[in-house]
Amino acid sequence: MDYQRTILKNGMRVIVAPMKGTRAMTLLVLIGTGSKYESRKTNGLAHFLEHMFFKGTKTHPKPGSISKKLDMLGAEYNAFTSAEETGYWVKADAAHFKTSLGFVADMLQDSLLKKEEIEKERGPVIEELKRRNDTPTMLVWEEWETLLYGDQPAGWPTIGNEENIRSFTRDNFLRYWKEHYLASNAVVVMAGNTEANGDAMGAIEAAFRTMPKGNPKQRVPIKDDMAVERLHIHTKDTDQSHLTIGGYGFSLVNEKDRLPAELLATIMGGYMSSRLWQAVREKRGLAYTVNAAHQAYTDAGYFVAYAGVPHNKLALTIKLILKEFERVRAKGITKEELTRAKDNIRGKMAISLESSDEVAAFLGAQELLLGKIESPEEILAKIERITHNDIKRVAEYLFAPRNMRCAVIGPHKQESYAKLFKN
């Protein structure tokens, strides 16, 4: 993968990745902040601020004017907030790179954050919160992280709560903006067709020349094993029961264990021939969706399986998943499973990196969260070296009965399933 990386005088990291055979480009700006950088009173502020950057700037003071102009370009654009990063992106015809860059740089450096716009935007953010609460496939993941991490930023929802959303003042936004949106805390990536844009690196440097210098505010370190209970049931009238089941995993920096855990997640629930898909869906017809993943943050991680099943099959599904976990913990995996999972990851990576937005995310996330970039070939070479013993080593930890936890959304009572997760 070809790319150029530069650190500007103000401390901003910039990556330009030329891609052949495409007329598109993606511009991605990542800021090293998110819900893990909040307090109880400011939980949800990072996400709300992300909304506000679209509500008018000094150059484009009318709310919606930047969106209107991006729409005229046929661009795709959006923003996102997660636990450890906030991102703003535009994907467009490469001929519109400098125009897109100007809009994004304007938003992040010269937004007005008018009081009246903050008041208006409270409504959409609260409706987004309600949508999440009405969507169990979304809500169950927040219940899962709350179960795992408890009452600390890692266990709080990114969107916050309604009380906080209604209480944020303009001063709150300005303070958070000043503390986190600094050049040294930002990564800018341009991936795609660079031929139509001349000096892309120089254009980015000029566009972000007024981004403030300084050191960003640090977050409170995560506390391990904050979970008070091993089973949490959110009693709710739903059409099916949604469950997440798994336990603590490995951080991004723990590469020795993280990479085998990610490979194990593929084996357990990464495709139709995976163990959980076969056990839960193909053999018994219990679910439409069943999968597994290993989520890694810079300071923590977890392994989790998800399924949506009939209410009266919840206990059976939990037992089946725990049984598959135990089988791997006790006996390991087959040679064929290991080979198939490695080939699957290799193929999926090749497909995803044909798209400029995926290339931008691949490079930007590594730079922001790890402070280094490994090529696809380097990552795949490490995955290729993973052995059966590596998989069994991490499985013995991940699937240990004492590590197992489960979050459920559905019309159930906690006491009815407590015996499945006795402490």
C-alpha positions in Angstrom: 0.0 0.0 0.0 1.5 3.3 -1.1 1.1 6.3 1.2 2.9 9.4 2.3 2.9 10.5 6.0 3.9 13.9 7.3 3.7 15.7 10.7 2.9 19.3 10.1 4.5 22.2 12.1 1.4 22.4 14.3 1.6 18.7 15.2 -1.1 17.4 12.9 -0.5 14.1 11.2 -1.4 13.9 7.5 -1.5 10.8 5.3 -2.0 10.8 1.5 -2.6 7.5 -0.1 -2.8 7.4 -3.9 -5.0 4.8 -5.5 -5.1 3.7 -9.1 -8.2 2.8 -11.1 -10.6 5.1 -9.3 -12.1 8.6 -9.9 -13.1 8.9 -6.2 -11.3 10.2 -3.1 -12.1 10.0 0.6 -11.1 12.8 3.0 -11.2 11.6 6.6 -10.4 13.7 9.7 -10.1 11.8 12.9 -9.9 13.4 16.4 -8.6 11.4 19.3 -11.6 11.9 21.6 -15.0 10.3 22.3 -17.2 9.1 25.1 -14.2 7.7 27.2 -13.1 11.3 27.6 -16.3 12.4 29.4 -17.5 12.7 32.9 -21.0 11.7 34.2 -22.2 15.3 33.7 -20.7 15.6 30.2 -21.5 12.1 28.9 -22.9 12.6 25.4 -21.2 15.9 24.8 -18.7 14.6 22.2 -21.5 13.2 20.2 -23.7 16.3 20.5 -20.7 18.5 19.5 -20.2 16.3 16.4 -23.8 17.3 15.3 -23.1 21.0 16.0 -20.2 21.3 13.5 -22.8 21.0 10.7 -24.8 23.9 12.0 -23.0 26.9 10.5 -19.5 28.4 10.3 -18.1 31.9 9.9 -17.8 31.4 6.2 -21.0 29.5 5.8 -23.2 30.9 8.6 -26.5 29.5 7.5 -27.2 26.0 9.0 -27.3 23.4 6.2 -25.4 25.5 3.7 -22.3 23.2 3.7 -24.5 20.1 3.4 -26.4 21.7 0.5 -23.1 22.4 -1.3 -21.8 18.9 -0.7 -25.0 17.5 -2.0 -24.6 19.5 -5.2 -21.2 17.7 -5.7 -22.9 14.3 -5.4 -20.7 13.6 -2.3 -21.3 11.1 0.4 -20.5 12.6 3.8 -21.1 12.1 7.5 -19.5 12.0 11.0 -19.4 9.5 13.8 -18.5 9.4 17.5 -17.2 6.3 19.3 -15.5 5.6 22.6 -12.0 6.7 21.5 -12.4 8.6 18.2 -14.6 11.1 16.4 -14.5 11.3 12.7 -15.6 13.5 9.8 -15.5 12.3 6.2 -16.4 13.2 2.7 -16.3 10.8 -0.3 -16.5 12.5 -3.6 -15.2 12.8 -7.2 -11.5 13.5 -6.8 -12.0 16.7 -8.8 -13.9 18.1 -5.7 -11.1 17.3 -3.2 -10.1 20.9 -2.4 -13.7 22.0 -2.2 -14.5 19.1 0.2 -11.4 19.8 2.2 -12.3 23.5 2.6 -15.8 22.6 4.0 -14.5 20.1 6.5 -11.6 22.4 7.7 -14.1 25.2 8.0 -16.4 23.1 10.2 -13.7 22.0 12.6 -12.0 25.3 13.0 -14.6 28.0 12.5 -18.0 26.7 13.6 -20.3 29.2 15.3 -22.0 27.0 17.8 -24.9 29.4 18.1 -27.1 29.1 21.2 -30.3 28.9 19.1 -28.9 26.1 17.0 -27.8 24.2 20.1 -31.4 24.5 21.4 -32.8 23.3 18.0 -30.4 20.4 17.8 -31.4 19.0 21.2 -34.5 17.7 19.6 -32.8 15.5 16.9 -30.3 14.2 19.4 -33.0 13.2 21.8 -34.9 11.5 19.0 -31.7 9.7 18.0 -31.5 8.5 21.7 -35.1 7.3 21.5 -34.5 5.5 18.3 -31.7 3.6 19.9 -33.9 2.8 22.9 -36.5 1.5 20.5 -34.0 -0.6 18.5 -32.9 -3.6 20.5 -30.2 -4.6 18.0 -28.5 -1.3 18.8 -29.4 -1.1 22.5 -28.1 -4.5 23.4 -24.6 -3.5 22.6 -24.7 -0.6 25.0 -26.2 -2.9 27.7 -23.3 -5.3 27.0 -20.6 -2.7 27.5 -22.4 -1.3 30.6 -22.5 -4.9 32.0 -18.8 -5.4 31.2 -17.3 -2.0 32.4 -19.8 -0.7 34.9 -20.1 2.9 36.0 -17.1 4.5 34.3 -16.8 6.1 30.8 -16.2 2.8 29.0 -19.5 1.6 30.3 -21.6 4.7 29.4 -23.5 5.1 26.1 -21.8 7.3 23.6 -25.0 9.3 23.0 -25.4 10.1 26.7 -28.7 10.4 28.4 -31.7 12.8 28.0 -30.9 14.7 31.2 -27.4 15.5 30.0 -28.5 16.3 26.4 -31.0 18.9 27.8 -28.5 20.4 30.1 -25.5 21.1 27.8 -24.6 24.8 27.4 -22.6 26.6 24.8 -19.8 27.0 27.2 -19.7 23.2 27.6 -19.2 22.8 23.9 -16.6 25.5 23.6 -14.6 24.0 26.5 -14.7 20.5 25.0 -13.8 21.8 21.6 -10.8 23.7 23.0 -9.6 20.8 25.1 -9.7 18.1 22.4 -9.8 19.5 18.9 -6.1 20.3 18.7 -3.7 19.7 15.8 -1.7 17.2 17.8 -4.8 15.2 18.4 -5.9 15.0 14.8 -5.2 12.8 11.8 -6.1 13.8 8.3 -6.2 11.2 5.6 -6.8 11.6 1.9 -7.1 8.3 0.0 -8.0 7.8 -3.7 -7.3 9.6 -6.9 -4.6 12.2 -6.3 -3.8 13.0 -9.9 -6.4 15.8 -10.2 -5.3 17.7 -7.1 -1.6 18.5 -7.4 -0.1 18.9 -4.0 -2.7 17.3 -1.7 -0.4 17.4 1.3 0.2 21.1 0.8 -3.5 21.8 0.4 -4.3 20.0 3.7 -1.6 21.9 5.5 -3.0 25.2 4.2 -6.6 24.3 5.1 -5.7 23.4 8.7 -3.2 26.1 9.4 -5.3 27.7 12.1 -6.0 24.5 14.0 -4.8 25.2 17.6 -1.6 23.7 19.0 -1.4 22.2 22.4 -1.8 18.9 24.3 -5.3 17.4 24.5 -7.0 16.6 27.8 -6.4 13.0 28.8 -9.0 10.5 29.9 -9.3 8.7 33.2 -7.7 5.2 32.9 -10.1 2.4 32.6 -10.7 0.2 35.7 -10.6 -3.5 35.0 -13.3 -5.9 36.0 -15.9 -3.4 37.1 -18.8 -5.8 36.3 -20.8 -6.4 39.4 -23.0 -9.0 37.8 -22.5 -11.7 35.1 -26.0 -11.6 33.7 -28.1 -8.5 32.9 -31.6 -8.7 31.5 -33.3 -5.6 30.2 -36.9 -6.5 30.4 -38.6 -5.1 27.3 -41.5 -6.1 25.0 -39.7 -7.2 21.8 -40.5 -9.5 19.0 -37.4 -11.6 19.6 -34.8 -11.9 22.3 -31.4 -10.3 21.7 -28.4 -11.7 23.5 -24.7 -10.8 23.7 -22.5 -13.3 25.5 -18.8 -13.4 26.1 -16.2 -11.8 28.3 -13.1 -9.6 28.7 -10.6 -9.8 25.8 -7.4 -8.0 24.8 -6.4 -4.4 24.0 -5.1 -3.1 20.7 -1.6 -2.9 22.0 -1.7 -6.5 23.1 -1.0 -7.8 19.6 0.2 -11.2 20.8 -3.2 -12.1 22.1 -5.4 -9.8 20.1 -4.7 -11.2 16.6 -5.4 -14.8 17.7 -8.6 -13.6 19.4 -9.7 -11.8 16.2 -9.0 -15.0 14.2 -10.9 -17.0 16.7 -13.9 -14.6 16.3 -13.9 -15.4 12.6 -13.9 -19.1 13.3 -16.7 -18.9 15.9 -19.0 -16.5 14.1 -17.4 -14.7 11.1 -19.2 -16.5 8.3 -21.9 -19.0 7.4 -19.7 -22.0 8.0 -18.6 -20.8 11.4 -19.2 -22.8 14.5 -21.9 -20.6 16.0 -23.8 -20.2 12.7 -23.8 -23.9 12.2 -24.8 -24.7 15.8 -27.5 -22.1 16.3 -28.9 -21.4 12.8 -28.2 -24.3 10.4 -28.7 -27.3 12.7 -31.5 -25.9 14.8 -33.0 -22.9 13.0 -33.0 -20.7 16.1 -31.8 -17.4 14.6 -31.6 -15.4 11.5 -28.5 -13.5 12.7 -25.7 -15.0 14.8 -22.1 -13.8 14.8 -19.0 -13.2 17.0 -16.4 -10.5 17.2 -13.4 -9.4 19.2 -13.6 -5.6 19.9 -10.3 -4.0 20.9 -9.8 -0.6 22.4 -6.4 1.0 23.2 -6.8 0.0 26.9 -9.3 -2.9 26.9 -11.1 -5.4 24.8 -13.8 -8.1 24.8 -14.9 -11.2 22.9 -18.7 -11.4 22.3 -21.2 -13.4 20.4 -24.6 -12.1 19.3 -27.9 -13.8 18.4 -31.5 -12.8 17.9 -33.8 -15.8 18.8 -37.4 -16.7 19.8 -38.2 -15.9 23.4 -38.7 -19.5 24.3 -35.4 -20.5 22.9 -33.3 -18.0 24.8 -32.0 -20.5 27.5 -31.3 -23.1 24.8 -29.3 -20.6 22.7 -27.2 -19.5 25.7 -26.4 -23.1 26.5 -25.5 -23.8 22.9 -23.1 -20.9 22.6 -21.5 -21.7 26.0 -21.1 -25.3 24.8 -19.3 -24.2 21.6 -17.1 -21.9 23.7 -16.2 -24.8 26.0 -15.5 -27.2 23.1 -12.9 -24.8 21.7 -11.4 -24.0 25.2 -11.0 -27.8 25.9 -10.1 -29.2 22.5 -9.0 -26.3 20.3 -9.8 -26.0 16.6 -9.1 -28.1 13.5 -6.4 -27.4 10.9 -9.1 -26.8 8.3 -10.8 -24.2 10.5 -7.6 -22.3 11.0 -6.7 -22.3 7.3 -10.3 -21.3 6.3 -10.3 -18.4 8.7 -6.9 -17.1 7.5 -8.1 -17.2 3.9 -11.3 -15.5 4.8 -9.5 -12.6 6.5 -7.1 -12.3 3.6 -10.0 -12.2 1.1 -12.1 -9.7 3.0 -9.2 -7.3 3.5 -8.4 -7.4 -0.3 -12.0 -6.6 -1.1 -12.4 -3.8 1.4 -9.1 -2.0 0.5 -10.4 -1.5 -3.1 -12.5 1.3 -1.7 -11.0 4.7 -0.8 -13.1 5.1 2.4 -11.8 1.8 3.7 -8.2 2.7 2.9 -8.7 6.0 4.7 -10.1 4.3 7.7 -7.4 1.5 7.7 -4.6 4.1 7.7 -6.2 6.7 9.9 -7.3 4.4 12.7 -3.9 2.9 13.1 -2.2 6.2 13.1 -4.6 7.7 15.7 -5.0 4.8 18.0 -1.6 3.0 17.8 0.7 5.8 16.5 2.0 3.6 13.8 0.9 2.1 10.5 1.4 -1.5 9.4 0.7 -2.5 5.8 -1.9 -5.1 4.9 1.0 -7.5 4.0 2.6 -7.0 7.4 -0.7 -7.7 9.2 -1.5 -10.7 7.1 2.0 -12.1 7.7 1.4 -12.0 11.4 -2.0 -13.7 11.1 -0.4 -16.4 8.9 2.0 -17.2 11.7 -0.8 -17.8 14.3 -0.9 -21.5 15.3 -3.4 -23.9 16.9 -1.6 -23.4 20.2 -2.1 -19.6 20.0 -5.8 -20.0 19.4 -6.1 -22.5 22.3 -4.1 -20.2 24.6 -6.5 -17.2 24.1 -9.6 -19.5 24.1 -8.6 -20.8 27.5 -8.8 -17.3 28.8 -11.7 -15.9 26.8 -14.0 -18.8 27.3 -13.2 -19.6 30.9 -16.5 -19.9 32.8 -15.5 -17.2 35.3 -15.1 -14.8 32.3 -18.5 -15.4 30.8 -21.2 -12.7 30.9 -24.4 -12.2 29.1 -26.7 -9.2 28.4 -30.2 -9.8 27.1 -33.1 -7.6 25.8 -36.5 -9.2 25.8 -39.6 -10.0 27.9 -37.7 -12.0 30.5 -37.0 -11.9 34.3 -33.5 -11.9 35.6 -34.1 -14.7 38.2 -35.3 -17.1 35.5 -31.9 -17.3 33.9 -29.6 -16.5 36.9 -28.6 -20.2 37.3 -26.9 -20.1 33.9 -24.4 -17.5 35.2 -23.7 -18.3 38.9 -20.8 -16.4 40.3 
